[in-house]
Amino acid sequence: MSNASDSIRGTVFIQHHTFSIVEEAEENLGAENLPLNTTGLVEIEDGQARIITGIHTGDVEVQVTCHPSALTATAVDAVWQEVVEVPVETVSGKLYLWMNSPTLPEGEPALLSPHGPGTYRLRVHARGRDTATDNALQKTTEQYLIQVWPALTRPVTVLRATDQCGAEHRENTTEMPPRPPRITTTTDPGQQLLRERGARLRSAEAGGS
C-alpha cells in the first residue's frame, strides 16, 4: 500500500442525503433529487462526485487521503460496509471538498487533486449509514474515508456493498425508467420536421403518378 502524501480529517455538513466533490471551489449544496443511476454510495454527474449518506441533514465524519499511486483492493479494511471506486477528471486541477477541519485554513476547502489537471481515482468508503437513516442529527453517526490517486480512467468498481442504505438505493434505481436519450444532432428540430414532411409528400406523389 502506498503511503498517503496528505491526510485531512474533519466533518462535512450534509443536506438532502448527499455531499459532493466538485471542480473548482463551489460549495456543496446537496441535491434535492438523487441521480437516476447510482452505485448506492457514489454517483458521477455533471463533473461532480456525489456521495450518498444515510442521514438527511447533519454532520458526518470524513477523512481524505491523497496517494501518489494506486492502492490495491486488498488494502480495504473490514470495518467498512460500502466501498466503491470511481473515476473523476479535472481540467482546472482543482477538485475540492468543503469540510470543517482544524488542519485547514478557515473558509478554505480540502484539495483532492495535488497532482494538478488530469484523471484521478476515488475510493470511497462508508459505514454507519443504517444507524439513523433519513434523520436530521446534531451528532455524527456516519464515517467516510476518501482515498485519491492519479490514474487513467477505468469503469466504476464496487468493492463492497453490504449496508441496507446502499441496497435500497440500488433497488430503487433498478425500478426507475431509463433516462431519455440526449439529442446530439445540431440540426434545428423544426427544420428536420419540415424535411421529413417534404420527403413523405414527394414519396406519395411519386406513388400516385
C-alpha positions, 0 to 999 in steps of 0.5 A: 500500500502506498503511503498517503502524501496528505491526510485531512480529517474533519466533518462535512455538513450534509443536506438532502442525503448527499455531499459532493466533490466538485471542480473548482471551489463551489460549495456543496449544496446537496441535491434535492433529487438523487441521480437516476443511476447510482452505485448506492454510495457514489454517483458521477454527474455533471463533473461532480462526485456525489456521495450518498449518506444515510442521514438527511441533514447533519454532520458526518465524519470524513477523512481524505487521503491523497496517494501518489499511486494506486492502492490495491483492493486488498488494502480495504479494511473490514470495518467498512460496509460500502466501498466503491471506486470511481473515476473523476477528471479535472481540467482546472486541477482543482477538485475540492471538498468543503469540510470543517477541519482544524488542519485547514485554513478557515473558509478554505476547502480540502484539495483532492487533486495535488497532482494538478489537471488530469484523471484521478481515482476515488475510493470511497468508503462508508459505514454507519449509514443504517444507524439513523437513516433519513434523520436530521442529527446534531451528532455524527453517526456516519464515517467516510474515508476518501482515498485519491490517486492519479490514474487513467480512467477505468469503469466504476468498481464496487468493492463492497456493498453490504449496508441496507442504505446502499441496497435500497438505493440500488433497488430503487434505481433498478425500478426507475425508467431509463433516462431519455436519450440526449439529442446530439444532432445540431440540426434545428428540430423544426427544420428536420420536421419540415424535411421529413414532411417534404420527403413523405409528400414527394414519396406519395406523389411519386406513388400516385403518378 
